[in-house]
Amino acid sequence: MTVSHPMDESLIKALAHPLRWRLLELMTERGESSPVELARLLDQPLATVSHHMRVLRDLRCVELSRTEQRRGAIEHYYEPLVPAFFDDDQWSRIPVALRRGIAGQIFRRLFQEAAAAGEKGAFDAPTAHLDRLFVELDDPGRKELSALLTEVIDRAQQIQERSDGRRSGNVDDVRLSEVALLHFEFAGSSEANDAESAVPRRSPQLG
């Protein structure tokens, strides 16, 4: 997890429902959004999305940015006030059950997207990466690795900013990519643990 912002009970309450987490995450990616747009993207009832957006607004996780008249109704647009990311300390303060729920959502969506992209040749590109590495670390080592992965995300955001600066309105060569970093304690079966000792510590890199 990365990016720092104040962690308080209101934010924990906001994330206590999986749809509110997904709304906040999607708004972090998209920027300003309306419940109508989000309901369409998530295939959720508009009334449900509107309710959870009001909860996020009341908890000061999003704010109303503007309104627009559409077909006799007023469409509300919101901007996120907090990112859907946490640093290590903040992540540790979220209840374990909620951490597992958030992680489960991300895992399922990540693997679905990666599998769908792989079927279309997304990993054929020479710049694509599919890396796997086993490490045995003490507590300082795990903290050091976590800091390194956070730095990777920060630098990826800097690369994005430089890329944005080079566009000058030309989007012909711009392609959407997804960067995913996983670091977790290996919890395989005893058979898997035995097999793991026989494989290289670093698997071949694709690309």
C-alpha positions as CSV (number, residue, x, y, z in Angstrom):
1,M,0.0,0.0,0.0
2,T,1.2,3.5,-0.7
3,V,0.4,7.2,-0.4
4,S,-0.3,8.8,3.0
5,H,-3.4,10.6,4.3
6,P,-4.9,10.9,7.8
7,M,-6.4,7.7,9.0
8,D,-9.4,8.2,11.2
9,E,-12.6,6.3,12.2
10,S,-14.6,8.0,9.4
11,L,-12.3,6.6,6.7
12,I,-12.4,3.1,8.2
13,K,-16.2,3.4,8.3
14,A,-16.3,4.5,4.7
15,L,-14.3,1.5,3.6
16,A,-16.4,-0.9,5.7
17,H,-18.6,-1.7,2.7
18,P,-16.9,-3.3,-0.3
19,L,-18.8,-1.2,-2.8
20,R,-17.7,2.1,-1.2
21,W,-14.1,0.9,-1.4
22,R,-14.6,0.1,-5.1
23,L,-16.2,3.5,-5.7
24,L,-13.4,5.3,-4.1
25,E,-10.8,3.2,-5.9
26,L,-12.5,3.9,-9.3
27,M,-12.7,7.6,-8.6
28,T,-9.0,7.6,-7.7
29,E,-8.3,6.2,-11.2
30,R,-10.9,8.3,-13.1
31,G,-11.0,11.5,-11.2
32,E,-14.3,13.4,-11.2
33,S,-17.2,11.0,-11.7
34,S,-21.0,10.9,-11.2
35,P,-23.1,8.2,-9.6
36,V,-24.7,7.6,-13.0
37,E,-21.3,6.9,-14.6
38,L,-20.1,4.8,-11.8
39,A,-23.3,2.7,-11.7
40,R,-22.9,2.0,-15.4
41,L,-19.3,1.0,-15.0
42,L,-19.9,-1.3,-12.1
43,D,-23.2,-2.6,-13.3
44,Q,-24.9,-1.6,-10.1
45,P,-28.3,0.0,-9.4
46,L,-28.1,3.8,-9.5
47,A,-30.0,4.1,-6.2
48,T,-27.4,1.8,-4.5
49,V,-24.4,3.8,-5.9
50,S,-26.0,7.1,-5.1
51,H,-26.6,6.0,-1.5
52,H,-23.0,4.9,-1.0
53,M,-21.7,8.1,-2.6
54,R,-23.7,10.1,-0.1
55,V,-22.1,8.1,2.7
56,L,-18.7,8.9,1.2
57,R,-19.6,12.5,1.0
58,D,-20.8,12.7,4.6
59,L,-17.6,11.0,5.7
60,R,-15.6,13.6,3.7
61,C,-14.0,11.0,1.4
62,V,-15.5,12.7,-1.7
63,E,-16.8,16.2,-2.4
64,L,-19.4,17.6,-4.8
65,S,-17.5,19.3,-7.6
66,R,-20.3,20.4,-9.9
67,T,-23.8,19.6,-11.1
68,E,-25.2,19.4,-14.6
69,Q,-28.7,19.4,-16.0
70,R,-29.5,16.3,-18.0
71,R,-32.9,15.2,-19.3
72,G,-34.9,17.1,-16.7
73,A,-32.7,15.8,-13.8
74,I,-29.6,17.1,-12.1
75,E,-26.5,14.9,-12.4
76,H,-24.0,15.3,-9.5
77,Y,-20.3,15.0,-10.0
78,Y,-17.9,14.2,-7.2
79,E,-14.1,14.3,-6.7
80,P,-12.2,12.0,-4.3
81,L,-10.6,13.7,-1.3
82,V,-8.6,10.6,-0.2
83,P,-6.8,8.1,-2.4
84,A,-7.7,4.4,-2.3
85,F,-4.2,3.6,-1.0
86,F,-2.5,3.3,2.4
87,D,1.0,3.3,3.7
88,D,2.1,0.4,5.9
89,D,1.2,2.0,9.2
90,Q,-2.3,3.0,8.0
91,W,-2.9,-0.5,6.5
92,S,-1.9,-2.1,9.9
93,R,-4.6,0.0,11.7
94,I,-7.5,-1.2,9.5
95,P,-9.4,-4.2,11.0
96,V,-8.0,-7.5,9.7
97,A,-11.4,-8.6,8.3
98,L,-11.6,-5.4,6.3
99,R,-8.1,-5.8,5.1
100,R,-8.9,-9.3,3.8
101,G,-12.0,-8.1,2.1
102,I,-10.2,-5.3,0.3
103,A,-7.4,-7.6,-0.7
104,G,-9.8,-10.2,-2.0
105,Q,-11.6,-7.7,-4.2
106,I,-8.3,-6.5,-5.7
107,F,-7.0,-10.1,-6.2
108,R,-10.1,-11.2,-8.0
109,R,-10.3,-8.2,-10.3
110,L,-6.5,-8.2,-11.0
111,F,-6.4,-11.9,-12.0
112,Q,-9.5,-11.5,-14.1
113,E,-8.1,-8.5,-15.9
114,A,-4.7,-10.2,-16.4
115,A,-6.2,-13.4,-17.7
116,A,-8.4,-11.5,-20.2
117,A,-5.5,-9.4,-21.3
118,G,-3.2,-12.4,-21.7
119,E,-5.6,-14.1,-24.0
120,K,-5.4,-11.0,-26.2
121,G,-1.6,-11.1,-26.3
122,A,-0.9,-8.4,-23.7
123,F,2.1,-10.3,-22.4
124,D,3.6,-10.6,-25.9
125,A,5.2,-7.2,-25.8
126,P,8.9,-7.0,-25.0
127,T,8.2,-4.5,-22.3
128,A,5.7,-6.8,-20.5
129,H,6.7,-8.3,-17.2
130,L,5.6,-11.5,-15.4
131,D,8.1,-12.0,-12.6
132,R,8.1,-14.3,-9.6
133,L,10.7,-14.4,-6.9
134,F,10.9,-16.3,-3.6
135,V,12.8,-14.6,-0.7
136,E,13.3,-15.5,2.9
137,L,13.4,-12.2,5.0
138,D,13.6,-11.2,8.6
139,D,11.4,-8.3,9.8
140,P,13.9,-5.6,8.8
141,G,14.2,-7.2,5.4
142,R,10.4,-7.3,4.9
143,K,10.2,-3.6,5.9
144,E,13.0,-2.8,3.5
145,L,11.3,-4.6,0.6
146,S,8.0,-2.9,1.4
147,A,9.7,0.5,1.2
148,L,11.2,-0.5,-2.1
149,L,7.9,-1.5,-3.6
150,T,6.4,1.8,-2.4
151,E,9.2,3.6,-4.2
152,V,8.4,1.7,-7.4
153,I,4.8,2.9,-7.3
154,D,5.9,6.4,-6.6
155,R,8.4,6.3,-9.5
156,A,5.7,4.9,-11.8
157,Q,3.5,7.8,-11.0
158,Q,6.4,10.2,-11.9
159,I,6.9,8.3,-15.2
160,Q,3.2,8.9,-15.9
161,E,3.6,12.6,-15.3
162,R,6.5,12.8,-17.7
163,S,4.6,10.8,-20.3
164,D,1.6,13.2,-19.9
165,G,3.9,16.1,-20.5
166,R,5.2,14.6,-23.8
167,R,1.7,14.0,-25.2
168,S,0.8,17.5,-26.4
169,G,-2.6,16.3,-27.4
170,N,-1.3,13.3,-29.4
171,V,-2.8,10.1,-28.0
172,D,-2.0,7.8,-31.0
173,D,0.9,6.1,-29.3
174,V,-0.6,6.0,-25.8
175,R,-1.7,2.6,-24.4
176,L,-3.3,1.9,-21.1
177,S,-1.2,-0.5,-18.9
178,E,-1.7,-2.0,-15.5
179,V,1.1,-2.3,-12.9
180,A,0.5,-4.7,-10.1
181,L,2.9,-5.6,-7.2
182,L,2.3,-8.5,-4.9
183,H,4.3,-9.3,-1.8
184,F,2.8,-11.8,0.6
185,E,3.8,-14.6,3.0
186,F,3.9,-17.9,1.1
187,A,1.2,-20.2,2.5
188,G,1.4,-23.2,0.2
189,S,0.9,-26.8,1.3
190,S,3.8,-28.9,2.6
191,E,4.1,-30.5,-0.8
192,A,4.4,-27.0,-2.4
193,N,7.0,-26.0,0.2
194,D,9.0,-29.1,-0.7
195,A,8.7,-28.4,-4.4
196,E,9.6,-24.8,-3.9
197,S,13.0,-25.8,-2.5
198,A,13.8,-27.4,-5.8
199,V,13.0,-24.4,-8.0
200,P,15.2,-21.3,-8.7
201,R,14.8,-18.4,-6.4
202,R,14.0,-16.2,-9.4
203,S,11.8,-17.4,-12.2
204,P,12.5,-16.4,-15.8
205,Q,11.2,-12.9,-16.7
206,L,8.9,-12.5,-19.7
207,G,10.0,-9.6,-21.7
